[in-house]
Amino acid sequence: MSDVIKRFVRIKNPLAIVVLMIAIPVALSGLYRLGSTLKRHLELAAYNRDCELARTRDGEFGYFKDFNRVYSALESMPGVSIMESGHNMDVKHEEFAICITVMGEHVRLFFNGSSRIRDFRRESILKVLQQRIQTKLSSSSIHK
């Protein structure tokens, strides 16, 4: 191995070869970590962009219909502020979560692919959301 490196870089000093054998992999791993971090930031930015676009696409129909129905129901509830939302974007829009603030308390509402709320009419969605919010608020006050 050291003969290949000697021929490649034309270095005769064995200590310099050892230093290069250590420095090159360390530098490459640093570049890899930097690339991975950049990739995560770009994925997060794309994810947040998709969450924002979800509210403007499809309305009550299409890929984002369940999310949009729940989101608009939460928007119409007095005292509820929507903080952020997230999706599992796949072939089918399976899971989504919406984080809200109610009376200064943070509440995370999660909806999986089998949540029955997806099939309800707006009035029923509002009732179910109010119940879920109350349950979350009462369970968070117990843990304080």
Secondary structure, DSSP 8 states (H G I E B T S, - for coil): -HHHHHHHH----HHHHHHHHHHHHHHHHHHHHHHHHHHHHHHHHHHHHHHHHHTTSSTTSSTTHHHHHHHHHHHHSTTEEEEEEEE--SSS---EEEEEEETTEEEEEEE-TT-GGGGS-HHHHHHHHHHHHHHHHHHHHHT-
